[in-house]
Amino acid sequence: MFDWVDYECECPRCGAKAGSFQTQSGPRTLETLRPEAVPYFYTECEGCHAWIEVRRVTPPDIVYTFEVSARDSLPVVMGRIFKVERTET
C-alpha cells in the first residue's frame, strides 16, 4: 500500500506538469498527505515517462526545501530545488 502526496511540480526533464505523487513513507492507508509530512515521494511523468523523485533535504521547520530529480533508470537526468513555505492550518 501507499499514500498520495498533495504536490505538483514541473518535470525536470520535459517541463510537463507532474502530479499524482505517491509515498510509502507514511501510514500506507491511501491517505492524502502534505509534502512536508514525508521525507520522500515519487511519480512517473505523463509526458516523457521519466521517474520523478522528490526528497526533503532540510529538517521540517518554517521553510521546506525539496530536491526534485528525474531519471530513466539509475542516472539523474536533472535536478532542481524548490522551496515551499509552510502554511498554518
N, C-alpha and C positions, 0 to 999 in steps of 0.2 A: 504494500500500500504506500501511499504518498499523500502529500498535501499540496494545494495550489498556493502560489505566491502572487500577491497583487502587485505586479511590477511590469512595466513596459519600457522598452528602450529601442534604439535603432540597432540593427545587426551590424557589428563591427566590420563585417566583410562586405555586404552589399548595400547597407543602408535601409533595408526594408524594416517596417515596424515589427518588432518581436514581442510576443506576449505568451500567454498560456504556460508560464513558468511553473515548475514542479520542484519539490524537495522531499528528501527522505530524512531531513534533519529535524523535523517537527514530530508531532504525535502520530503521524501517518493515519489520519482518520478522515481524509478528504476535506479537511477544513481549508478555508482561505486565510492565509497568514500575511502579515505585513512583512516587507523585506528585511527590516531590522530585527525581526524575531528569529531569524535563522542565519547561520553563517555561510550557507551555500545553496544555490538553486540553479536550475538549468532548463533549456528548451531547445527545440530544433527550429531554425529559421524556415518559414514557409516559402521564402523567396529563393534562397540558394541552398537550402538544406544543410547549412553549417550547424554544428553543435555549439550552442552558446552557453557558457558557464558564467555565473556571477558569484563572486566571493566577497564577503565583507572583510575589508583589510584594516579596519580600525575597530577598537573596542566600542561597544554600544554606549554612546554618550549623546551630546546635543547634535553633532553632525555625523552622519554615517557616510563612509566612503566605500564604494563598491568598485571592484575591478571586473570589467566585462571583457570576455575574450571569446573568440570563435575558432573552431578547428575542424578540419576534415576528419582527422583521427587523433594523432598524438601531438604534432607540432602546432603551436599557437600561430594563427594567421595574423591577428591584430589584437591590440588591447587598448581600452580606453578607461579612464577613471571618471566616475560620476559621483557627485556629492548630492545627497538628499537630506534636506532639512527635516528634522523630526517635527511633527505637528502634534500638539497636545489634543487628546480626545476627552 
